[in-house]
Amino acid sequence: MDDSIEFIRWANRYEMYQEMKTEMEGLFNLLTQYTLPISSS
């Protein structure tokens, strides 16, 4: 592993991306669970 500052910054950003992606997937699952159906009248 490279200990350069660029690698450390990239690794931190990638970790944040993974956490945000997991959180957003959970939120989208909640939305699809509780979304009301649209009536076509």
HUURMO-V373026 format. One record per residue. N is the residue number from 1. RES is the residue in three letters. PHI is phi as a letter, one per 20 degrees, with the letter a starting at -180 (* if undefined). PSI is psi in degrees with one decimal (* if undefined). BURIAL is + if it has 9 or more other C-alpha atoms within 8 Angstrom, else -. Layout:
# HUURMO-V373026
N_RES_PHI_PSI_BURIAL + N_RES_PHI_PSI_BURIAL
This chain:
# HUURMO-V373026
1_MET_*_144.0_- + 2_ASP_e_129.0_- + 3_ASP_e_16.5_- + 4_SER_f_156.6_- + 5_ILE_f_-33.8_- + 6_GLU_f_-41.2_- + 7_PHE_f_-42.0_+ + 8_ILE_f_-42.5_+ + 9_ARG_f_-44.5_- + 10_TRP_f_-44.7_- + 11_ALA_f_-40.6_- + 12_ASN_f_-43.2_- + 13_ARG_f_-39.0_- + 14_TYR_f_-39.8_- + 15_GLU_f_-42.3_- + 16_MET_f_-40.4_- + 17_TYR_g_-45.9_- + 18_GLN_f_-42.8_- + 19_GLU_f_-43.6_- + 20_MET_f_-40.2_- + 21_LYS_f_-43.7_- + 22_THR_f_-44.0_- + 23_GLU_f_-42.0_- + 24_MET_f_-37.5_- + 25_GLU_f_-40.7_- + 26_GLY_f_-41.4_- + 27_LEU_f_-41.3_- + 28_PHE_f_-36.6_- + 29_ASN_f_-41.9_- + 30_LEU_f_-42.9_- + 31_LEU_f_-44.4_- + 32_THR_f_-28.3_- + 33_GLN_f_-39.3_- + 34_TYR_d_10.4_- + 35_THR_f_133.8_- + 36_LEU_f_141.6_- + 37_PRO_f_148.1_- + 38_ILE_e_127.8_- + 39_SER_e_147.1_- + 40_SER_d_57.8_- + 41_SER_d_*_-
